[in-house]
Amino acid sequence: MPNILLAEDDPALGVVIKDNLQQNGYTVDLANDGNKAIDLFKSKTFDICLLDVMLPKKDGFAVAQSIRSHNQNVPILFLTAKSMEEDRITGFQSGGDDYITKPFSMKELTLRIEVFLKRSSSNNELLNKSYRIGSFHFDYQNLTLSNNDNTFQLTAKEALVLKYLCSNQGKVVKRNDILEAIWGTDDYFLGRSMDVFISRLRKYLKSDSSINIKNIHGVGFMLEITG
C-alpha cells in the first residue's frame, strides 16, 4: 500500500484530501506545517510527497529542498493556489516534479499520483539488470539480447519496452501503462511507434518458439514463455 506524505496547513482541505486518498487505498500522513513535514519524512519511508507551497514555519519549497537532501528519487507534487510562472520555476528548482493548482478535483489529484507511482515503480525495476527469456539472455545495462546463435544490440527504447514486459511476465500490460511508464504520456502517435518496437522484439525472439509477445486486442500485450 503506497505511503503518502501530505503537507497542508488548511485543516478542512487537509482532512478532505487525506480521507479521499485513504478511500483510494493509500496510507496518508498529514502535516500542517513545514517543520512537521520534514520530521515526518525523516521518520518514515514515503512513495510520494504532496506539498502545499504556502506552509507556515517552512514553505513547501524549503520542505522540498530538505527532502531532496535526503532522497533524490521520491516524487514531489506541489499543491498551490499560485499559477505564476516564477512560482512554478521555483518549485522545479527546489526539487519538485510537478504541481497542481487549487482548486483541483480529487480525481485529477489521484490520477497524477498514480502516474508518478507507476514511473517510480518502473525506475526502481531498473535495479534488475538482466533477465532470462527462454533461451535468451537480456542484459539491460548493456542493451543486448543474446542466445547461442545471435546477439542483438538493442536501442534504449527497445530495451525499455522489453524490460517492462519482462518485469510483468505472464501478465497483461495495458498499452497506456507502457506509454506512461516509458514515454510519460499516452499518445496515439507514440502508440504507433510502440507497435514498431514490439514488432522488432518479436523478430529478435522468433528463433525460440517458446517465447510469445501476445497482442491482447484492445488492451495491450503479454510476454508469455512456455515449456
C-alpha positions as CSV (number, residue, x, y, z in Angstrom):
1,M,0.0,0.0,0.0
2,P,1.7,3.3,-1.1
3,N,2.6,5.8,1.6
4,I,1.9,9.5,1.0
5,L,3.2,12.5,2.9
6,L,0.7,15.3,2.7
7,A,1.7,18.7,3.9
8,E,-1.3,21.1,4.0
9,D,-2.0,23.8,6.6
10,D,-5.7,24.3,5.8
11,P,-7.3,21.9,8.3
12,A,-10.5,21.3,6.3
13,L,-8.7,20.7,3.0
14,G,-6.1,18.5,4.6
15,V,-8.8,16.2,6.1
16,V,-10.7,16.1,2.8
17,I,-7.6,15.1,0.8
18,K,-6.4,12.6,3.4
19,D,-9.9,10.9,3.6
20,N,-10.3,10.7,-0.2
21,L,-6.8,9.2,-0.7
22,Q,-7.3,6.7,2.1
23,Q,-10.6,5.7,0.4
24,N,-8.5,5.0,-2.7
25,G,-6.2,2.6,-0.9
26,Y,-3.3,4.9,0.2
27,T,-1.9,5.5,3.6
28,V,-1.5,9.2,4.4
29,D,0.5,11.1,7.0
30,L,-0.7,14.7,7.3
31,A,1.5,17.6,8.5
32,N,0.2,21.1,9.0
33,D,3.5,23.0,8.8
34,G,6.8,22.7,7.1
35,N,8.8,21.5,10.1
36,K,6.4,18.7,10.9
37,A,6.5,17.6,7.2
38,I,10.3,17.4,7.4
39,D,10.2,15.5,10.7
40,L,7.7,13.0,9.3
41,F,9.8,12.4,6.1
42,K,12.8,11.7,8.2
43,S,10.9,9.2,10.4
44,K,9.2,7.1,7.7
45,T,9.5,5.9,4.1
46,F,7.1,7.6,1.6
47,D,6.3,6.8,-2.0
48,I,5.2,10.4,-2.9
49,C,5.1,13.8,-1.2
50,L,2.3,16.3,-1.7
51,L,3.4,19.7,-0.5
52,D,1.3,22.8,-0.2
53,V,3.5,25.8,-1.2
54,M,2.2,28.2,1.5
55,L,3.1,26.3,4.6
56,P,3.9,28.0,8.0
57,K,7.3,27.8,9.6
58,K,8.9,26.4,6.4
59,D,7.2,26.8,3.0
60,G,6.8,23.9,0.5
61,F,9.9,24.9,-1.5
62,A,12.1,24.7,1.7
63,V,10.5,21.4,2.6
64,A,11.2,20.0,-0.9
65,Q,14.8,21.1,-0.7
66,S,15.2,19.3,2.7
67,I,13.5,16.2,1.2
68,R,15.9,16.3,-1.8
69,S,18.9,16.4,0.6
70,H,17.8,13.0,1.9
71,N,16.2,11.4,-1.1
72,Q,16.7,12.3,-4.8
73,N,14.1,10.0,-6.2
74,V,10.8,10.3,-4.2
75,P,8.3,12.2,-6.4
76,I,7.3,15.6,-5.1
77,L,4.0,17.2,-6.2
78,F,3.2,20.8,-5.2
79,L,-0.3,21.8,-4.2
80,T,-0.5,25.5,-4.9
81,A,-3.0,28.4,-5.3
82,K,-0.4,30.2,-7.3
83,S,-0.1,29.8,-11.1
84,M,2.7,32.4,-11.8
85,E,5.5,31.1,-14.0
86,E,8.2,32.2,-11.5
87,D,6.5,30.1,-8.7
88,R,6.5,27.0,-11.0
89,I,10.2,27.6,-11.8
90,T,11.0,27.9,-8.1
91,G,9.1,24.7,-7.4
92,F,11.1,22.8,-10.0
93,Q,14.4,24.3,-8.9
94,S,13.7,23.3,-5.3
95,G,13.3,19.6,-6.4
96,G,9.6,19.3,-7.3
97,D,8.5,17.1,-10.1
98,D,5.1,18.7,-10.9
99,Y,2.4,20.9,-9.5
100,I,-1.3,21.0,-9.3
101,T,-3.2,24.3,-9.0
102,K,-6.0,24.8,-6.5
103,P,-8.9,24.3,-6.7
104,F,-8.4,20.8,-8.1
105,S,-10.6,17.7,-8.3
106,M,-9.7,14.7,-6.2
107,K,-9.9,12.6,-9.4
108,E,-7.3,14.7,-11.0
109,L,-5.0,14.5,-8.0
110,T,-5.5,10.7,-7.7
111,L,-4.6,10.3,-11.4
112,R,-1.5,12.4,-11.0
113,I,-0.4,10.3,-8.1
114,E,-1.0,7.1,-10.0
115,V,1.2,8.3,-12.9
116,F,4.1,9.2,-10.6
117,L,3.9,5.9,-8.7
118,K,4.0,4.0,-12.0
119,R,7.0,5.9,-13.1
120,S,8.7,5.3,-9.7
121,S,8.0,1.6,-9.9
122,S,9.4,1.5,-13.4
123,N,12.6,3.3,-12.3
124,N,13.0,1.0,-9.3
125,E,12.7,-2.0,-11.5
126,L,15.8,-0.8,-13.4
127,L,17.8,-2.1,-10.5
128,N,17.3,-5.5,-12.0
129,K,19.9,-5.5,-14.8
130,S,19.4,-8.9,-16.5
131,Y,16.7,-11.4,-17.4
132,R,16.4,-14.9,-18.8
133,I,13.8,-15.1,-21.6
134,G,13.5,-18.6,-22.8
135,S,16.9,-19.4,-24.5
136,F,17.8,-15.7,-24.5
137,H,19.8,-13.6,-22.0
138,F,18.6,-10.0,-21.8
139,D,21.3,-7.7,-20.4
140,Y,19.5,-4.4,-19.8
141,Q,22.6,-2.5,-18.7
142,N,24.5,-3.3,-21.9
143,L,21.3,-3.3,-24.1
144,T,22.0,-6.7,-25.5
145,L,19.7,-9.7,-26.2
146,S,21.6,-12.9,-27.0
147,N,21.4,-16.7,-27.2
148,N,23.9,-19.3,-28.5
149,D,23.3,-18.2,-32.1
150,N,22.8,-14.5,-32.1
151,T,23.5,-11.3,-30.2
152,F,21.2,-8.3,-30.9
153,Q,22.2,-4.7,-29.9
154,L,19.0,-3.1,-28.7
155,T,18.1,0.6,-28.8
156,A,17.4,2.3,-25.5
157,K,13.6,2.3,-26.2
158,E,13.6,-1.3,-27.3
159,A,15.3,-2.3,-24.1
160,L,12.9,-0.3,-22.0
161,V,9.9,-1.9,-23.7
162,L,11.4,-5.4,-23.3
163,K,12.3,-4.6,-19.7
164,Y,8.7,-3.6,-18.9
165,L,7.4,-6.8,-20.5
166,C,9.9,-8.9,-18.6
167,S,9.0,-7.2,-15.3
168,N,5.4,-8.2,-15.9
169,Q,6.0,-11.6,-17.5
170,G,2.8,-13.7,-17.7
171,K,0.6,-10.6,-17.0
172,V,-1.4,-8.5,-19.4
173,V,0.1,-5.0,-19.5
174,K,-2.1,-2.2,-20.9
175,R,-0.9,-0.1,-23.8
176,N,-1.4,3.1,-21.9
177,D,0.5,1.9,-18.9
178,I,3.6,1.1,-21.1
179,L,3.3,4.5,-22.7
180,E,3.0,6.3,-19.4
181,A,5.9,4.4,-17.8
182,I,8.3,4.8,-20.8
183,W,7.3,7.9,-22.7
184,G,5.5,9.7,-19.9
185,T,2.3,10.2,-21.9
186,D,-0.5,8.2,-23.5
187,D,-0.4,9.5,-27.1
188,Y,-1.8,7.9,-30.3
189,F,1.3,8.5,-32.4
190,L,3.6,7.3,-29.7
191,G,1.4,4.2,-29.5
192,R,2.1,3.6,-33.2
193,S,5.8,3.9,-32.5
194,M,5.5,1.4,-29.6
195,D,3.9,-1.1,-32.1
196,V,7.1,-0.9,-34.2
197,F,9.3,-1.7,-31.1
198,I,7.1,-4.7,-30.3
199,S,7.4,-5.9,-33.9
200,R,11.2,-5.6,-33.7
201,L,11.4,-7.5,-30.4
202,R,9.2,-10.3,-31.8
203,K,11.7,-10.5,-34.8
204,Y,14.7,-10.8,-32.4
205,L,13.0,-13.5,-30.3
206,K,11.4,-15.5,-33.2
207,S,14.0,-18.3,-33.2
208,D,12.7,-19.5,-29.8
209,S,9.2,-20.8,-30.3
210,S,8.6,-20.9,-26.5
211,I,8.5,-17.1,-26.4
212,N,5.5,-15.1,-27.5
213,I,4.6,-11.5,-27.1
214,K,0.9,-11.8,-27.3
215,N,-1.3,-9.0,-28.6
216,I,-4.3,-8.7,-26.3
217,H,-6.7,-7.0,-28.7
218,G,-7.9,-3.6,-27.5
219,V,-6.0,-3.9,-24.2
220,G,-2.2,-4.4,-24.6
221,F,0.4,-7.1,-24.6
222,M,1.7,-10.1,-22.6
223,L,5.1,-11.8,-22.6
224,E,4.4,-15.5,-22.4
225,I,7.0,-18.2,-22.1
226,T,6.0,-21.8,-22.4
227,G,7.9,-25.0,-21.8
